[in-house]
C-alpha cells in the first residue's frame, strides 16, 4: 500500500513551489538580480527560445502553455526590443519562426547568471549529498510527468 501521507506531502510541496515559481515577485527578483529591464511575461519566452532552434508561434505556445495569439504578440514585442528576429522561411513564406538575437543571448546570459547565483544561495547550507541529488530527483520527477502525459 502506498504511503498517502508522503504523497500528500509531495502534492502540498508542489503546490507551494508552483505558486512561488509563478509569482510575479519571483520574476521581479530574478530580473532585478540580472540587471534586466524586461516585462516579466516576456522573459520566459526569451529563455525558451535561447534553449532551442528557431521556433514558430504555435510550437512556442505549446511549449510555454499559452495561447498562440498571446505568444504572437509577446514575440512581436521581443522583436521590437531587438531580442529576437523572425526571418521568413525559404520553405514556407507564411512561417516566420522566432530566433534569438545576439542582444537576446546577452540578456539570457545575464538572467542565467542571476538564476545560478540565487539558486546557489538557496541551497548553500544544504549537505553536499542533498545538493548533488536534488537536480537528479527533480529531473526524474519531471520526466515521469512528461511520460505520463504521453
Steps between C-alpha positions, in 0.01 A plus 500: 500500500624846410589747776229760437648737760820518295306547174290773662818669625645489147180649359498775762866584431436510124201730543709731717794489259283564195346801669842637589647442155199660330505800730554837333723589795735210421533619141575853622769368734666302221485783245626747760790274594583467129487877450249444221210731431244285322129431534485190717259332256765516227806352661375137517451510122844647449664239723307219326608628156862511609490131588369384163527570131267751335142420586161598357227662707285186526792287614608765753144534632488127555835502683407784737133411547363827365254595228662541154358851457653605833836348407488671161455841665776426752743389230419818307596700812826308532567567133440875547747491790760339273516184711358265236474503125247337274650435159272360231528131428631408158286185505175677598471878476206493745718363780714744694672308777646706783870473574703670770733787401841581643340759731246239607777253575677758719175561688448127552860466620440768764180324611681164510782636713252661740298176522816302580597747770150506658452122489849448634417721796183298571684168528834628630445360849369162382722195541703428187317170444163681496634763259622224270180292518248783468534576125501132411184436701326805354589395146384145561170632639454737204570215258241280674242776452594535132479123453158490667372775270606295200 
